[in-house]
Amino acid sequence: MKIETKCLHEGYKPGNGEPRALPIYQSTTYTYDSTEHIGKLFDLTAEGHMYSRISNPTVAAVEEKIAALEGGVGALCTTSGQAASLISLLNIMKSGDHFISASTIYGGTINLFAVTLKKLGVECTFVDADASEEEIQKEFRPNTKAVFGETIANPALAVLDIEKFARIAHANGVPLIIDNTFATPILCRPIEYGADIVIHSTTKYMDGHAIQVGGVIVDSGKFDWTNGKFPEFTEPDQSYHGVTYTKDFGAAAYIVKARVQLMRDFGTYPSANAAFLLNLGLETLAVRMEKHCRNAEKVARYLNQCEDIEFVNYPILEGNKYHELQKKYLPLGCSGVISFSIKGGREKAITFMDSLKLASNVVHVADIRTCVLHPASATHRQLTDEQLLAAGITPGMIRLSVGLENVDDIIEDLDQALAAAKAI
């Protein structure tokens, strides 16, 4: 099936006389005919659902669909994108370990990596994503266990050279983890370019309607966990009666371990109802992403010719720093998110945002409705000026998430707000 068809038909396949739409299995509990079968579930030798802190039939159908969309062997849904980032790393790391991340990533993820994980004894080194392979190689240590980056950085709109980062990671025997939230598998499938693990904040385009928070981890099934750097995959897990993940689950070792070990202990699993709503978003993902991209392209070109705009970050624009990488990794488009900076800095930017009538000023992005955010005073306000600049954020930068309204209405709203900002 092509990806548009997968959006509709993967994950849930009703049998004769069964409901056409994915059912909501709103239950915490599952019954079995024997204690022997339950024992096999806890030994991980039988398939089934033990408890909805670990798995649920509705959520499982959505996991299967997302894995199919990304081209992975399995997926694990979480209660947020932050939980997906956390579990994707802690599944392969412990106190005393180190990993490398591109600096142009979401501000909340920077805080997770630089502050919270550091308290847990896991250290992160941030690197310039545009640096040479030789420069990035210098940051590797004997205890480095992973490399992390975003396909399209939030909010800098930098495009990651996935193949470059995959080469560096694999040369050092560690996996590449890619946050593919803005691109979605409709615009880019990082596994095809060498990524080993793909994560999403499903709160964004996958849901698309701003109605539920969620995340997901997708396992490519291609990384060699037996290379000696990851004994937790190749040695018996005493918390599961000596299960050895690579031996017992093969290509799915990573995602099985994430579920039965970390999800078991952290319990950050979404509800059946949340998964049902996410599935509705996934069914129209391909259609929506095409419209988001076409609207954003027109808006970006409008902003690019405005004299009051300092710069526009949107890789589809000719002359953009990431235009060539866009053509390679994102030939169908760059999502509906644009970042741009208004001349005059923070005061002008805030006046512009407060003057908008159609676009909403919200702490969200990647919605069917057009919305804006001032990162320096909102999502990234915890960062220092140096960290802001490293993340590609200026005082006057605005993140514009172009929705599905008529693009002429969107541009008219931007035009009148720019006039208001200019007048102060």
VENMOPE-V41763 format. One record per backbone hydrogen bond with DSSP energy under -1.0 kcal/mol. NH is the residue of the N-H (numbers start at 1). CO is the residue of the C=O. If there is no record, write none. Layout:
NH:CO
NH:CO
This chain:
6:2
7:3
9:5
10:6
12:10
18:15
26:24
27:25
38:34
39:35
40:36
41:37
42:38
43:39
44:41
45:40
52:28
54:51
55:51
60:56
61:57
62:58
63:59
64:60
65:61
66:62
67:63
68:64
69:65
70:66
71:67
72:67
73:219
76:217
78:215
79:268
84:80
85:81
86:82
87:83
88:84
89:85
90:86
91:87
92:89
96:121
97:94
98:143
99:123
100:146
101:125
102:148
103:127
105:103
110:106
111:107
112:108
113:109
114:110
115:111
116:111
117:112
119:115
121:118
122:117
123:97
125:99
127:101
131:128
136:132
137:133
138:134
139:136
140:137
144:141
145:98
147:175
148:100
149:177
151:179
153:158
157:153
160:151
162:160
165:161
166:162
167:163
168:164
169:165
170:166
171:167
173:170
174:169
177:147
178:197
179:149
180:199
184:180
187:183
187:184
188:184
192:189
193:190
194:191
195:190
196:176
197:176
198:218
199:178
200:216
203:214
204:201
207:202
208:204
215:78
216:200
217:76
218:198
219:74
220:196
225:223
233:230
235:231
237:243
240:237
242:237
243:240
246:233
248:244
249:245
252:249
253:250
256:252
257:253
258:254
259:255
260:256
261:257
262:257
263:258
264:259
265:261
266:262
267:263
269:267
275:271
276:272
277:273
278:274
279:275
280:276
281:277
282:278
283:279
285:282
288:284
289:285
290:286
291:287
292:288
293:289
294:290
295:291
296:292
297:293
298:294
299:295
300:296
301:297
302:298
303:299
304:300
305:302
306:303
309:306
310:341
313:339
317:314
320:317
323:320
326:322
327:323
328:324
329:325
330:326
333:330
338:400
339:313
340:398
341:311
342:396
343:308
345:342
349:345
350:346
351:347
352:348
353:349
354:350
355:351
356:353
360:370
362:360
362:372
364:362
368:208
371:401
372:360
373:399
377:374
380:375
381:378
383:380
388:384
389:385
390:386
391:387
392:389
393:388
397:394
398:340
399:373
400:338
401:371
402:336
404:368
410:406
411:407
412:408
413:409
414:410
415:411
416:412
417:413
418:414
419:415
420:416
421:417
422:418
423:419
